[in-house]
Amino acid sequence: MKRLALTFVALFVIVTSGLSWGFFAHYRIHRLAVFTLPKGMAGFYRANIQFITEHAVSADKKRYVDSTEAPHHFFDADRYGKQPFKAMPKHWIDAAAKYSSDTLNKYGTVPWAITSHYYWLVKAFKAHDTTSILITSANLGHYISDAYTPLHLTQNYDGQLTGQTGIHGLWESRLPELFANGYNYDIGKARYISNPLAEAFRICRSSYASVDSVLRLERQLDKSFPPLKKYTIEKRGNRKVKVYSVAYSRAYHKLLNGMVQRRMRSSILSVGSFWFSAWVDAGQPSLDKLIATPLTKAQLAKLNYEEQLYRSGRVYIEPVPNR
């Protein structure tokens, strides 16, 4: 989560900013990343796919109990001038010497959070520490996915500086929830990353390049869209929630021309690739003996079917039980 901003008006809640990628997208990215892994890892991660999926958002929840957690989820690149990735030293000690550790923590540390968790995962693999492997994998995947969201790379993280408050939740949560079931997810197999720090900065740089489009296209749409049709009220549980209308969301999604799908696909591949690379750097230890509870035949069949769908570019949708 970058910064949470919920505005209460009258008798209903206006959902504006929200959770990074939204819980929905984080769950999906982590789950599908398991299918990118090679044979030596696949058995262990598939056996623990439910844990990996459920803990995809643990890093967000940690913000409520750990005051030092928030900076791990973003990097305000525009704080560092017109060419921030040339100005910013990659290694923490050099960056802190140039800008101070307080400044770095204030404006976000996601590339270094990715790198530190990567090496913690290497350590966990070497120690054959099942719990640490799973928790660190989930948290590492979360920070990688956050780095793929453009609004995590700017001080204008919710459009609050340009009169676009709410765009954070629109881009990261509303659009995936409405349209992600139609995305093509087949992104191939995990790849070895030789320089995790450089790769973390590459991800951030690629997201930063999309910030202008994310903001500009929404401003453009807002000027041409009927104001009374921009929002709608939905009932969620016992609450009435004001959200961006399906029509407005669809129009913005179309203007983005596949951006959200591309970022989700890249997130899936990167999460799997960082897991895979950490395992390789740990010496490719056997993970099969760490499987505490093997999958049942029914569970295995369901996962095999889910993977087949993934290979065809689709995603498994849990059937709704008859009522």
Protein Blocks (a to p, Z undefined) as FASTA:
>chain_A
ZZdcdddehjbccdfbdcehijklmmmmmmmmmmmpcfklmmmmmmmmmmmmmmmmmmmm
mmmmomklmmmmgccfklnojblmlmpcfblklmmmmnopklmmmnopklmmmmmmmmmm
mmmmmnopaklmmmmmmmmmmmmmmmmpmklmcfklnopmnopghjlmmmmmmmmmmmmm
mpcfbgbjadddfblmlmmmmmmmmmmmmmmmmmmmmmmmmmmpcfklmpccddehjbcc
ddddfklmmmmmmmnnomlmmmmmmmmmmmmmmmmmmmmmnopaafklmmmbacdfklmm
mmmmmmmmmmnopacddddddZZ
